[in-house]
Amino acid sequence: MEKNIHMPKLRPEMKSGVLCAWLKEEGETVSAGEPLFEIETDKVVNQIEATQSGVLKKQLVEEGDTVAVDEAVAVLEAE
């Protein structure tokens, strides 16, 4: 089953973040709790972990893109 992964809201006032690095590539297996990508907000970089295990099917945004909160950033083929 495909599941969209969304830009998380890390603080109440957060509107968007910059996806600064992918830590997994398309086609790679991802385990729940494993870092998937990094986002930058207010000069702080946070690693975002996968909430489910599966295979990273598609990256929907590029490194360096500014992404709105709740916007889909990737598609995971969940186990």
C-alpha positions in Angstrom: 0.0 0.0 0.0 1.4 3.4 -1.0 1.5 6.1 1.7 2.5 9.8 1.3 5.1 11.2 3.7 4.3 14.8 4.6 6.4 17.7 5.8 5.9 17.7 9.6 5.0 20.7 11.7 7.7 20.8 14.4 6.5 24.0 16.1 3.1 25.7 16.3 4.3 28.7 14.2 6.0 26.6 11.6 4.6 27.2 8.0 7.3 25.6 5.9 10.8 24.1 6.0 13.7 23.5 3.6 14.3 19.8 2.8 18.1 20.0 2.9 19.1 16.4 2.5 17.6 13.0 1.6 19.1 10.2 3.8 17.5 7.5 1.7 17.3 7.1 -2.0 14.4 5.9 -4.2 14.2 2.1 -4.1 15.9 1.8 -0.7 14.3 -0.1 2.2 13.3 2.1 5.2 12.6 0.9 8.7 10.2 2.6 11.1 12.2 5.0 13.3 15.1 5.3 10.7 16.1 8.8 9.6 14.6 9.5 6.1 15.4 13.2 5.4 16.6 16.4 7.0 14.7 19.7 7.2 16.0 23.1 8.1 13.8 25.6 10.1 15.2 28.8 11.6 18.7 27.6 11.1 18.1 24.4 13.0 18.5 21.1 11.1 16.2 18.2 12.2 16.2 14.6 11.0 12.8 13.3 10.2 12.2 9.6 10.9 10.0 7.2 9.0 6.8 6.3 10.8 6.4 3.0 8.9 8.7 0.4 7.3 8.7 -0.1 3.5 10.5 1.0 0.4 11.0 4.6 -0.6 9.1 4.6 -3.9 9.4 8.3 -5.0 10.9 11.5 -3.8 8.4 14.3 -4.6 10.7 17.3 -3.8 14.4 18.0 -4.4 17.0 18.9 -1.8 17.0 22.6 -1.2 13.2 23.0 -1.9 11.1 24.9 0.5 8.1 22.8 1.4 4.8 23.8 3.1 3.8 22.0 6.3 1.6 18.9 5.4 2.7 18.9 1.8 3.7 15.5 0.5 7.5 15.0 0.1 7.7 11.3 -0.7 5.8 8.1 -1.4 6.5 5.0 0.7 5.4 1.5 -0.4 4.5 0.3 3.1 4.9 -3.3 4.2 
